[in-house]
Amino acid sequence: MTVSQVIPAPEGGLAKRKVIIVAGGSASDEQWPHTEGAVKLAYDAFSFQGYSDEDIYLMIPAAISDVPIMAVLPELENLKYAVEQRTSDAFDLLLYLVGSGGDRGEFHISATESLTPADLDNWLDTLQSKMPGKATIIYDADYSGSFIPELKLETDELDNGKERIVISGSAVDQPAHFSSDGMISFSGFFWKNIMNGENIRDAFLNAGNAIGFFTRGLRHNGPQIDDNGNGISNERADGQLALSSTIEAVVRSARTLL
């Protein structure tokens, strides 16, 4: 039978995950009420799953009510620091990006700066060269699927057992859908499922089905996932790692007993 077992951290405590939440753009953007609502849902989901405020690194352009933790501005240098150094003592990393994406494959992290998938991939590679667990990236913005090919794992990383789950709220050439202050969006449905204890794959599938219902007849062809590391989304083989992965604050593994 299969039993859930806590993995001990190297220093003998519990293996912990850490979180980075990035709300891109400006508080004056038309998108901001939806971004703000999505961040609230994510923060609530992480808190419900056992994360302390010290486990969550928040990057927002303006204060958000009901999210009472210290935050920094969403800037490239702050994100680079957060990925490469701030979370380097974690077992796993969860990175959530939400806001405005560009059709040239970029995330508008602020009014003056844009994050490219190549830069993010380099920072994640640096982190995963020393972090024992996996990195999970959830990116919800227009054309967010454009990040997936760039965030693939290289052959040597796969050979060394590195794991990465990359999820986007929209396809490479499609806008994302946000309404009702972020409640009706891929993010909104995904974080509600996580709060209810779903694994990452089921939360992804349920959120995709829900946003598909609300966007019938619109130019939207759905969320994407790559979790086998090859940079190709929604293959038949994708979803197995996500199925065995949750977003609990404490890392657990499945141990088979005869």
Secondary structure as GFF3:
##gff-version 3
##sequence-region A 1 258
A	DSSP	beta_strand	2	6	.	.	.	ID=ss1
A	DSSP	beta_strand	17	23	.	.	.	ID=ss2
A	DSSP	alpha_helix	32	48	.	.	.	ID=ss3
A	DSSP	three_ten_helix	53	55	.	.	.	ID=ss4
A	DSSP	beta_strand	56	59	.	.	.	ID=ss5
A	DSSP	beta_strand	71	72	.	.	.	ID=ss6
A	DSSP	alpha_helix	76	81	.	.	.	ID=ss7
A	DSSP	pi_helix	82	86	.	.	.	ID=ss8
A	DSSP	beta_strand	92	98	.	.	.	ID=ss9
A	DSSP	beta_strand	101	102	.	.	.	ID=ss10
A	DSSP	beta_strand	106	107	.	.	.	ID=ss11
A	DSSP	alpha_helix	117	128	.	.	.	ID=ss12
A	DSSP	beta_strand	135	140	.	.	.	ID=ss13
A	DSSP	three_ten_helix	144	147	.	.	.	ID=ss14
A	DSSP	three_ten_helix	149	151	.	.	.	ID=ss15
A	DSSP	alpha_helix	155	159	.	.	.	ID=ss16
A	DSSP	beta_strand	164	168	.	.	.	ID=ss17
A	DSSP	beta_strand	178	179	.	.	.	ID=ss18
A	DSSP	beta_strand	184	185	.	.	.	ID=ss19
A	DSSP	alpha_helix	186	195	.	.	.	ID=ss20
A	DSSP	alpha_helix	200	214	.	.	.	ID=ss21
A	DSSP	beta_strand	224	226	.	.	.	ID=ss22
A	DSSP	alpha_helix	240	243	.	.	.	ID=ss23
A	DSSP	beta_strand	252	256	.	.	.	ID=ss24
###
